[in-house]
């Protein structure tokens, strides 16, 4: 029984330590975050089959936007592909 209590206490202290460290590195809300997206086509080969796909910043799926509640997010999108593109959040 003592091993179980010790393990639980250790697990709880590690969890709270990692949570506190993560919160210390993450800025508080009400900040402005800027992103630039370039929509373009690129060739991708999977299973010996090459297709042209639409990618954002040469990534498929596109990049992640990190934001918290009350943050302002500004995204500049440049469409360099021959297709009309729409980005959904």
N, C-alpha and C positions, 0 to 999 in steps of 0.2 A: 504494500500500500504506500510505503514511503517513496518507493521508486516512481510510482504513478504521480504522486503529488509533486515530486521534484521535477519530473519530466514536464508536467503541465506548467509549473512555475517557470521553468527555463524556456519553454515554447512561448508562453505569454510575454516574458520579458524580451525575447528576440523579436516577436511580432510588434510590440510597442516601440522598440528601438528602431526597427526598420520603418515604421510608420512616421515616427518623429523625424527621422533623417529625410524621408521623402518629402514631407511637408516643409522642411527647412530649405530644400533646394527648389521647390516649386513656388513661383511668385504668387502673391495674393491676387485676388480679382481686381477688376478695374484697370487692367493694363491693355495696351494696344499691341496687337500682334500683326505683323506684315508678312505676307507670302506672295511669291511670284510663281505663276503657273504658265508653262509653255506647252500648249497642246499641239502635238505633232504626230505624224505617222512613223512607224518603225516596223521593221521586219522581225518576226519572231518565229523560231522553229521549235516545234514540239512534236515528238513522235515522228520524226522525219518528214513533217509537213510544214512548209513555210507559208505564213500568212502575213499580210500587212494589217497592223492593228493601230488604233488611235491610243496614244499614251500621253501622260502628263509628266513633264520633266524626265522623259525617257524611263518612266516607271509604269508598270501595269501590275496590279492596280495602282492608282496614283498615290501621292504622298499623303501623310496623315497631318491633319490640322489639330494642334494642341491648343485648347482654350478652356477656361473656366467660366462659371457663371459671372456675369457682369463684365466680361472681357469684350473688347471691341476688336473685330477681325477684319482686316483689309486685305483683299486678294486681288492682285493684278493678273488678269488672264490675257495671254496672247495666243491667238489661234493661228498656228503655222501649218495646219493641215488643210487639205483641199476640201474638207467636209465642214458643214455647219456643226457646231458642237454646243452642247448645253451641259452644265455641271449641276448636279443635284446634291443637296446637303441632307 
